[in-house]
Amino acid sequence: MKDDDGTASLMTPAKLAQLQARPKPAASPAAWLDQLAADAGSGHVRRLVDLRKQLEGQLGEFRYTELRAALDALAAQAGQLDFGLLQPKGWLARATGKGKEQAAGFLAQYDRIAKAGEDLQDDVRTLQRGQQAQGAALDRTLLEFDVELKAIEKIIDQGARWLQDMRNQLKAREAAGGDAAAQKSMQEDGARCELLVTRLKQLRAASSATQQVAERCRLQAGRRAALLERVQQVLDGEWKAWLRALKPVTREAKAGSAVSEGLEDARGADRELQASAAQAREDCEQQQAQEQALAGEVAALQEPLQAAC
């Protein structure tokens, strides 16, 4: 393959636009080829640098702290519900009004748990609305990643073919020998091959690192949605079951009646709510740690990208 064919094989729309936007340097064709071999694909890499920064901001938009705090509050409050305050009272307790005080204490505990559940519902609704917009923005960013990566992969393939062809030509020329001018030309072409080898290594490193981070981001987006779904299941399941089980108990407590029926069902519902809220809190904590680790990987992506600019 001729040198001008090799040059064309490295041209992309981004590279052509870049060259059209600036005047060609007054240099020899060999020098121009050297420059091309040294910075092939740089326009696509610079776009990946911008997208990396954009991605870094998008990862920090999900409010794990608020969700975790709401789950903490619900799990802690559910664990403090004291059903002993509702045990049948003797005549002395009724006469002194102590039974009413204990019932009021139980109802206050109930109200705190109910408020914690309502707060969690509000947080989940807010996060679900935000997740739709954030997920769409993240999808667009990752789609742009894919476009630039495909362009870089095409340049890598083209460059590898050009490199192989040039090396084959060099072998044939070296076997044929030649005068001093021919030897100098072969040395220059050999140096140009090494420039392209270095450039292809940089592009491969940047492409590989970017692909890994992009895939991790896609997985993380799925985990975000799954976490919200699990918390919603707690609200639709154990939380609503807790409200149903506590409704007759609180009704009798407010009426000042001794509560004897339904206590076991209420205790069981309370234990289930506490356990499920605690598990969701652990899931949220684990998810937050995974996202923090991913944020570190996104930040570290700057190094291979910058090296390939």
C-alpha angles and dihedrals in degrees: 000000000000122000092249089053089051090052092051091050089062095051118108130173089258092050093047091050090048092051093045091052093060133040117259112257117249096251140120121274088251092055090048090052089050090054091048092050091049098051106024110150094011093131091058092046092052089053089052088053089057092046091049090057090047091050091050090058094047093054091058095055098082110094103224093156094062093045093048091049091051091050090047091054094049094047093047096046094047089054091056098057104123111205090178088080089069099054116125110279128221125235092267092057091048092048094050095042093239091128091059091050091052092048089050090051091052092048090051089054090048091051092052092052091046090051091049090052092049091049090052090050090052092049092049092050091050092047092047091054091046092045091060093055094038092047092052091049092048091049091053092050093049090047089056088049089056093050093052093043092052090051091050092048089053090052090049091052092047092046092049091052091048090049093050092048093049092049091051089051091049092053091052092047092047090051090051093049120202146184128301092278091053091048091051091049090052091050091051092049090047090053089048089054090053090050089055092046090055092045094050090050090053092048093047092050092049093045095048094048092047093049091052093049093046091052091049089051091053091051091047091052089055091049091052091056091045091052092053089047091053092050090047088053089055090053094045093042121027096018095053091042088053091052092049093048094047096045098083091039094054091043091059092042091054090049090054092242123141109259115223107137123069095019095116092050090049092049091050092048090049092052091049092050093049093048095046093046091049091050092049089050090054090048090051092049092050092047091050091051091050091051092049089053090049090051087056091053091050090051091048090053088074092075100060091039093051090048090056097047 
